[in-house]
Amino acid sequence: MSSIIILVAALVVASLVFRALFSVFKTVISTAIALFIIVVILAVFGFSPEDLLQEVTKLPETLQKLLKGGS
């Protein structure tokens, strides 16, 4: 009887872990697709991935200027 309870508990835990991993996988894939689409759209307008990376690294400084009201 106890082996059946352990088996059911193991199946429940395995199911929860699988669902969590699947959720993380879906998030990673959707984020990767979104980034790919953004990079392709920027490439069409003549911007390189390096330009995007440079702007992302300057983002805290830009946000700080916007919040302070400066230009």
Legacy VTK file of the C-alpha trace (Angstrom):
# vtk DataFile Version 3.0
C-alpha trace
ASCII
DATASET POLYDATA
POINTS 71 float
0.000 0.000 0.000
2.769 2.465 0.869
4.516 1.828 -2.450
1.374 2.966 -4.304
1.279 6.187 -2.268
4.968 6.814 -3.032
4.339 6.118 -6.732
1.408 8.546 -6.856
3.417 11.203 -5.010
6.345 10.725 -7.400
4.040 11.090 -10.392
2.532 14.284 -8.960
5.981 15.766 -8.286
7.225 14.758 -11.739
4.140 16.337 -13.293
4.661 19.604 -11.403
8.336 19.742 -12.366
7.517 18.998 -15.997
4.871 21.755 -16.074
7.287 24.255 -14.537
10.042 23.383 -17.000
7.612 23.545 -19.904
6.461 26.978 -18.764
10.050 28.232 -18.580
10.755 26.728 -22.012
7.744 28.502 -23.532
8.869 31.806 -22.019
12.424 31.411 -23.340
11.237 30.500 -26.828
8.726 33.357 -27.045
11.346 35.845 -25.827
13.895 34.567 -28.340
11.369 34.878 -31.167
10.462 38.426 -30.109
14.127 39.443 -29.979
14.751 37.897 -33.388
11.813 39.794 -34.891
13.002 43.080 -33.353
16.534 42.571 -34.697
15.213 41.732 -38.172
12.964 44.810 -38.212
15.852 47.018 -37.105
18.072 45.476 -39.784
15.482 46.418 -42.411
15.770 50.035 -41.257
19.573 49.900 -41.363
20.401 49.369 -37.695
22.792 46.661 -36.570
22.501 44.447 -33.487
25.499 46.370 -32.120
23.481 49.605 -32.329
20.708 47.959 -30.317
23.165 46.650 -27.730
24.737 50.098 -27.402
21.331 51.671 -26.758
20.446 48.988 -24.209
23.659 49.692 -22.292
22.839 53.423 -22.314
19.255 52.792 -21.181
19.741 53.507 -17.436
21.390 56.844 -18.244
18.633 57.750 -20.695
15.884 56.845 -18.218
17.606 58.854 -15.503
17.692 61.910 -17.780
14.023 61.482 -18.659
13.000 61.171 -15.013
14.949 64.282 -14.064
13.270 66.208 -16.869
16.432 66.895 -18.830
16.941 66.319 -22.503
LINES 1 72
71 0 1 2 3 4 5 6 7 8 9 10 11 12 13 14 15 16 17 18 19 20 21 22 23 24 25 26 27 28 29 30 31 32 33 34 35 36 37 38 39 40 41 42 43 44 45 46 47 48 49 50 51 52 53 54 55 56 57 58 59 60 61 62 63 64 65 66 67 68 69 70
